[in-house]
Amino acid sequence: MDDITVRRHVLAALGLAPMIDAAQIGVTVDSGVVTLRGHVRNCAEKGIAERVALRVRGVRAVVEQIEVRYPDKSRSGDATPPDHRSWCERAAWSAPGLSAVEDRLTFA
């Protein structure tokens, strides 16, 4: 599958994921290697975007360069987790509704 088709399918798959804002994520593809750039609101969205892209046929690998931009106003009592990366990964793997999105990722 050519890179243009893979890119189109990744963009479509990201657009089907209701728990992320796909408009804030850019996609480039080089020899099946997808690079995701942009920003999201939280760690769960970052992980979901990566997982959704990995499930698209023709994707060989994903390079994730997405920045997490937390909302300006944080609730009182919120704290930054000590191990930010592992916290992000746990949040992404436990995101509700992801299996429903995965079921729809059947591109020709």
MARBA-3410 file (N, C-alpha, C, O; in Angstrom, 1 decimal):
108
0.9,-1.2,0.0,0.0,0.0,0.0,0.9,1.2,0.0,1.9,1.3,0.7 ~ 0.5,2.2,-0.8,1.4,3.4,-0.9,1.2,4.4,0.3,0.2,4.3,1.0 ~ 2.1,5.2,0.5,2.1,6.1,1.7,0.9,7.1,1.7,0.4,7.4,2.7 ~ 0.5,7.5,0.5,-0.7,8.4,0.4,-1.9,7.8,0.9,-2.7,8.3,1.7 ~ -2.1,6.5,0.5,-3.3,5.7,1.0,-3.2,5.5,2.5,-4.2,5.6,3.2
-2.0,5.1,3.0,-1.9,4.8,4.4,-2.2,6.1,5.2,-2.9,6.0,6.2 ~ -1.7,7.2,4.7,-2.0,8.5,5.4,-3.5,8.8,5.5,-4.0,9.2,6.5 ~ -4.1,8.6,4.3,-5.6,8.8,4.3,-6.3,7.9,5.3,-7.2,8.4,5.9 ~ -5.9,6.7,5.3,-6.5,5.7,6.2,-6.3,6.1,7.7,-7.2,5.9,8.6 ~ -5.1,6.5,8.0,-4.7,6.9,9.4,-5.6,8.1,9.8,-6.1,8.2,10.9
-5.7,9.1,8.9,-6.5,10.3,9.2,-8.0,9.9,9.4,-8.6,10.4,10.3 ~ -8.5,9.0,8.6,-9.8,8.5,8.7,-10.0,7.8,10.1,-11.0,8.0,10.7 ~ -9.1,7.0,10.4,-9.2,6.2,11.7,-9.1,7.2,12.9,-9.9,7.0,13.8 ~ -8.3,8.2,12.8,-8.2,9.2,13.9,-9.5,9.9,14.0,-10.0,10.3,15.1 ~ -10.1,10.2,12.8,-11.4,10.9,12.8,-12.5,10.1,13.4,-13.5,10.7,13.9
-12.4,8.8,13.4,-13.5,7.9,13.9,-13.4,7.8,15.5,-14.3,7.3,16.1 ~ -12.3,8.2,16.0,-12.1,8.1,17.5,-12.7,9.3,18.2,-12.1,10.4,18.2 ~ -13.9,9.1,18.7,-14.6,10.3,19.3,-13.9,10.9,20.6,-14.2,12.0,21.0 ~ -13.0,10.1,21.2,-12.4,10.6,22.4,-11.1,11.4,22.2,-10.5,11.9,23.1 ~ -10.8,11.7,20.9,-9.6,12.6,20.6,-10.1,13.6,19.6,-11.0,13.5,18.8
-9.3,14.7,19.6,-9.5,15.8,18.6,-8.5,15.6,17.5,-7.4,16.1,17.6 ~ -9.0,14.9,16.5,-8.1,14.6,15.4,-7.6,15.8,14.6,-6.6,15.7,13.9 ~ -8.3,16.9,14.7,-8.0,18.1,13.9,-6.6,18.7,14.4,-6.0,19.4,13.7 ~ -6.3,18.3,15.6,-5.0,18.8,16.2,-3.8,17.9,16.0,-2.7,18.2,16.5 ~ -4.0,16.8,15.2,-2.9,15.9,15.0,-2.6,15.8,13.5,-3.5,15.5,12.7
-1.4,16.1,13.2,-0.9,15.9,11.8,-0.3,14.6,11.6,0.3,14.0,12.5 ~ -0.4,14.1,10.3,0.1,12.8,10.0,0.9,12.8,8.7,0.5,13.4,7.7 ~ 2.1,12.3,8.8,3.0,12.1,7.7,3.4,10.6,7.6,3.5,9.9,8.6 ~ 3.6,10.1,6.4,4.0,8.7,6.2,5.2,8.6,5.3,5.2,9.2,4.2 ~ 6.2,7.8,5.7,7.3,7.6,4.9,7.7,6.1,4.9,8.1,5.6,6.0
7.4,5.4,3.8,7.7,3.9,3.7,6.9,3.2,4.8,7.4,2.2,5.4 ~ 5.7,3.6,5.1,4.9,2.9,6.1,5.1,3.3,7.5,4.4,2.9,8.4 ~ 6.1,4.2,7.7,6.3,4.7,9.1,5.5,6.0,9.2,5.8,7.0,8.6 ~ 4.6,6.0,10.2,3.7,7.1,10.4,4.3,8.0,11.5,4.7,7.5,12.5 ~ 4.3,9.3,11.2,4.7,10.3,12.3,3.5,11.1,12.6,2.8,11.7,11.8
3.2,11.1,13.9,2.1,11.9,14.4,2.6,13.1,15.1,3.5,13.0,16.0 ~ 2.2,14.3,14.7,2.6,15.6,15.3,1.4,16.4,15.7,0.3,16.2,15.1 ~ 1.6,17.2,16.7,0.5,18.1,17.1,0.4,18.2,18.6,1.3,18.0,19.3 ~ -0.9,18.4,19.1,-1.1,18.4,20.5,-2.5,17.9,20.9,-3.4,17.9,20.1 ~ -2.5,17.4,22.1,-3.8,16.8,22.6,-4.0,17.4,24.0,-3.1,18.0,24.6
-5.2,17.1,24.6,-5.5,17.7,25.9,-5.0,16.9,27.1,-4.9,17.4,28.2 ~ -4.7,15.6,26.9,-4.3,14.7,28.0,-3.5,13.5,27.5,-3.4,13.3,26.3 ~ -2.9,12.8,28.4,-2.1,11.6,28.1,-2.9,10.5,27.4,-2.4,9.8,26.5 ~ -4.1,10.3,27.8,-5.0,9.3,27.3,-5.1,9.5,25.8,-5.0,8.6,25.0 ~ -5.4,10.8,25.3,-5.6,11.1,23.9,-4.3,10.8,23.1,-4.3,10.3,22.0
-3.2,11.0,23.7,-1.9,10.8,23.1,-1.7,9.3,22.8,-1.4,8.9,21.7 ~ -1.9,8.5,23.8,-1.8,7.0,23.6,-2.9,6.5,22.7,-2.6,5.6,21.9 ~ -4.1,7.0,22.7,-5.1,6.5,21.9,-4.8,6.8,20.4,-4.9,5.9,19.5 ~ -4.3,8.0,20.1,-3.9,8.3,18.8,-2.8,7.4,18.2,-2.9,6.9,17.1 ~ -1.9,7.1,19.1,-0.8,6.1,18.7,-1.4,4.7,18.4,-1.0,4.1,17.4
-2.2,4.3,19.3,-2.8,2.9,19.2,-3.7,2.8,17.9,-3.7,1.8,17.2 ~ -4.5,3.9,17.7,-5.4,3.9,16.5,-4.5,3.8,15.2,-4.8,3.0,14.3 ~ -3.5,4.6,15.2,-2.6,4.6,14.0,-1.9,3.2,13.8,-1.8,2.8,12.6 ~ -1.5,2.6,14.8,-0.8,1.3,14.7,-1.7,0.2,14.2,-1.3,-0.7,13.6 ~ -3.0,0.4,14.3,-4.0,-0.6,13.9,-4.4,-0.5,12.4,-5.1,-1.4,11.9
-3.9,0.5,11.8,-4.3,0.7,10.4,-3.4,-0.1,9.5,-2.2,-0.2,9.7 ~ -4.0,-0.8,8.6,-3.3,-1.7,7.7,-2.3,-0.9,6.8,-2.6,0.2,6.3 ~ -1.1,-1.4,6.7,0.0,-0.7,6.0,0.9,0.1,6.9,2.0,0.5,6.4 ~ 0.6,0.3,8.1,1.4,1.0,9.1,2.5,0.0,9.6,2.1,-1.0,10.2 ~ 3.7,0.4,9.4,4.8,-0.5,9.9,5.3,-0.1,11.3,5.7,-0.9,12.1
5.2,1.2,11.6,5.6,1.8,12.9,5.0,3.2,13.0,4.6,3.8,12.1 ~ 5.0,3.6,14.3,4.5,5.0,14.6,5.5,5.7,15.4,6.1,5.3,16.4 ~ 5.9,6.9,14.9,6.7,7.8,15.6,5.8,8.9,16.2,5.1,9.6,15.5 ~ 5.8,8.9,17.5,4.8,9.8,18.2,5.5,11.1,18.6,6.4,11.0,19.5 ~ 5.1,12.2,18.1,5.7,13.5,18.5,4.6,14.4,18.9,4.5,15.6,18.5
3.7,13.9,19.7,2.5,14.7,20.1,2.8,15.3,21.5,3.3,14.6,22.4 ~ 2.4,16.5,21.6,2.6,17.3,22.9,1.3,17.3,23.7,0.3,17.5,23.1 ~ 1.4,17.0,25.0,0.2,17.1,25.8,0.1,18.6,26.3,1.1,19.1,27.0 ~ -1.0,19.2,26.0,-1.2,20.6,26.5,-2.4,20.5,27.5,-3.6,20.5,27.0 ~ -2.1,20.5,28.7,-3.2,20.5,29.7,-3.9,21.8,29.7,-3.4,22.8,29.4
-5.2,21.7,30.1,-6.0,23.0,30.2,-5.3,24.0,31.1,-4.7,23.6,32.1 ~ -5.5,25.3,30.9,-4.8,26.3,31.7,-5.3,26.3,33.1,-4.5,26.4,34.0 ~ -6.6,26.1,33.4,-7.1,26.1,34.7,-7.1,24.6,35.2,-7.9,23.8,34.7 ~ -6.3,24.4,36.2,-6.4,23.0,36.8,-7.3,23.1,38.1,-7.4,24.1,38.8 ~ -7.9,22.0,38.3,-8.7,21.9,39.5,-7.9,21.8,40.8,-6.8,21.3,40.7
-8.4,22.3,41.8,-7.6,22.3,43.1,-7.4,20.8,43.5,-8.3,20.0,43.4 ~ -6.2,20.5,43.9,-5.9,19.2,44.3,-5.3,18.4,43.2,-4.7,17.3,43.5 ~ -5.3,18.9,42.0,-4.6,18.1,40.9,-3.1,18.2,41.1,-2.6,19.2,41.5 ~ -2.5,17.1,40.8,-1.1,17.0,40.9,-0.5,16.3,39.7,-1.1,15.5,39.1 ~ 0.7,16.7,39.3,1.4,16.1,38.2,1.9,14.7,38.7,2.6,14.7,39.7
1.6,13.6,38.0,2.1,12.3,38.5,3.6,12.3,38.5,4.2,12.9,37.6 ~ 4.2,11.6,39.4,5.6,11.6,39.5,6.3,10.9,38.2,7.3,11.3,37.7 ~ 5.7,9.8,37.8,6.2,9.1,36.6,5.2,9.4,35.4,4.3,8.6,35.1 ~ 5.4,10.5,34.8,4.5,11.1,33.8,4.3,10.1,32.7,3.2,9.9,32.2 ~ 5.4,9.5,32.1,5.2,8.7,30.9,4.5,7.4,31.2,3.6,7.1,30.5
4.8,6.7,32.3,4.1,5.5,32.6,2.6,5.8,32.9,1.7,5.0,32.6 ~ 2.3,7.0,33.6,1.0,7.3,33.8,0.2,7.5,32.5,-0.9,7.1,32.4 ~ 0.9,8.2,31.6,0.2,8.4,30.2,-0.1,7.1,29.6,-1.2,6.9,29.0 ~ 0.9,6.1,29.6,0.6,4.8,29.0,-0.5,4.1,29.7,-1.3,3.5,29.0 ~ -0.6,4.1,31.0,-1.7,3.4,31.7,-3.0,4.1,31.3,-4.0,3.3,31.1
-3.0,5.4,31.3,-4.3,6.1,30.9,-4.7,5.7,29.5,-5.9,5.5,29.3 ~ -3.8,5.6,28.6,-4.2,5.3,27.2,-4.7,3.9,27.1,-5.7,3.6,26.3 ~ -4.1,2.9,27.8,-4.5,1.6,27.7,-5.8,1.3,28.3,-6.5,0.3,28.1 ~ -6.2,2.2,29.3,-7.5,2.0,30.0,-8.6,2.9,29.5,-9.6,3.0,30.2 ~ -8.4,3.6,28.4,-9.4,4.6,27.9,-10.7,3.9,27.5,-10.7,2.9,26.8
-11.8,4.4,28.0,-13.1,3.8,27.7,-13.4,4.0,26.2,-13.1,5.1,25.7 ~ -14.1,3.0,25.6,-14.6,3.2,24.3,-13.6,2.9,23.2,-14.0,2.9,22.0 ~ -12.4,2.5,23.5,-11.4,2.3,22.5,-11.7,1.1,21.7,-11.4,1.0,20.5 ~ -12.2,0.0,22.3,-12.5,-1.2,21.6,-13.5,-1.0,20.5,-13.5,-1.6,19.5 ~ -14.5,-0.1,20.8,-15.5,0.2,19.8,-14.9,0.9,18.5,-15.3,0.7,17.4
-13.9,1.7,18.8,-13.1,2.4,17.7,-12.3,1.3,16.9,-12.3,1.3,15.7 ~ -11.7,0.4,17.6,-10.8,-0.6,17.0,-11.7,-1.5,16.1,-11.2,-1.9,15.0 ~ -12.9,-1.8,16.5,-13.8,-2.6,15.7,-14.1,-2.0,14.3,-14.4,-2.7,13.4 ~ -14.1,-0.7,14.2,-14.4,0.0,13.0,-13.2,0.2,12.1,-13.4,0.8,11.0 ~ -12.0,-0.1,12.5,-10.8,0.1,11.7,-10.5,-1.0,10.7,-9.5,-1.6,10.8
-11.4,-1.2,9.8,-11.2,-2.2,8.7,-11.2,-1.5,7.4,-12.2,-1.3,6.7 ~ -10.0,-1.1,6.9,-9.9,-0.4,5.7,-9.4,-1.4,4.6,-8.7,-2.4,5.0 ~ -9.8,-1.2,3.4,-9.4,-2.1,2.4,-7.9,-1.8,1.9,-7.4,-2.5,1.1
END
